[in-house]
Amino acid sequence: MVGAPTEDVLVATSLIARGHVRRYPAVKIIHSHLGGAVPLLLGLWDALHEFEARDSALAPSEAARLMWYDTVTHGSVPALRTAADVLGADRLVFGTDFPYQRGSHHLAANDYLAQAGLPAGDVERIRVATAAKLLNLAPRVASRPGEHPGAGT
C-alpha cells in the first residue's frame, strides 16, 4: 500500500529534479497512479526548488506539467480532482490498473471519472483524447451514453 505510490513519486521527483523532462522533450513519460503524491507535493517542491534542485531550469510544477499521469486511484475522487486542478486535465490519461482490477472494479475505473464533477470536456479528454494524441491514434469516442471508450474493439 505504501511501496508502489512511494516508488511512483520517487521516479517523478528524480525526473523533475534532474531536469530530464526538459533535456529530453521528445520522450513522453506517463506516470502510474497520478504519480503517487506528485499533485500534493508540487507546492512544497516549488518552495524548495532553489535549495534542492538548483540545476533544474524549470520549477517542479512546470516540469511536472511536461509529463502525463494515469487516473488509477481505485476510485479516489479527491485525488483525481486534485490532480486535474494542479497538473491540468490535459495531463491525465485514463487508466484501469488491469489486470489487477477486474470485473466491476475495472468498470468503476471509468465510472468514477464522471462522478468527480470535472467538466464534461475534461472527462472526455481524460478518457480518450489525451492518450490518442500521445500515441498518435484517431480518438474513438463512446457512441452510446454509458458505453465505455473502446467498447466493441
C-alpha positions, 0 to 999 in steps of 0.5 A, a space after each residue: 500500500 505504501 511501496 508502489 505510490 512511494 516508488 511512483 513519486 520517487 521516479 517523478 521527483 528524480 525526473 523533475 529534479 534532474 531536469 530530464 523532462 526538459 533535456 529530453 522533450 521528445 520522450 513522453 513519460 506517463 506516470 502510474 497512479 497520478 504519480 503517487 503524491 506528485 499533485 500534493 507535493 508540487 507546492 512544497 517542491 516549488 518552495 524548495 526548488 532553489 535549495 534542492 534542485 538548483 540545476 533544474 531550469 524549470 520549477 517542479 510544477 512546470 516540469 511536472 506539467 511536461 509529463 502525463 499521469 494515469 487516473 488509477 486511484 481505485 476510485 479516489 475522487 479527491 485525488 483525481 480532482 486534485 490532480 486535474 486542478 494542479 497538473 491540468 486535465 490535459 495531463 491525465 490519461 485514463 487508466 484501469 490498473 488491469 489486470 489487477 482490477 477486474 470485473 466491476 472494479 475495472 468498470 468503476 475505473 471509468 465510472 468514477 471519472 464522471 462522478 468527480 464533477 470535472 467538466 464534461 470536456 475534461 472527462 472526455 479528454 481524460 478518457 480518450 483524447 489525451 492518450 490518442 494524441 500521445 500515441 498518435 491514434 484517431 480518438 474513438 469516442 463512446 457512441 452510446 451514453 454509458 458505453 465505455 471508450 473502446 467498447 466493441 474493439 
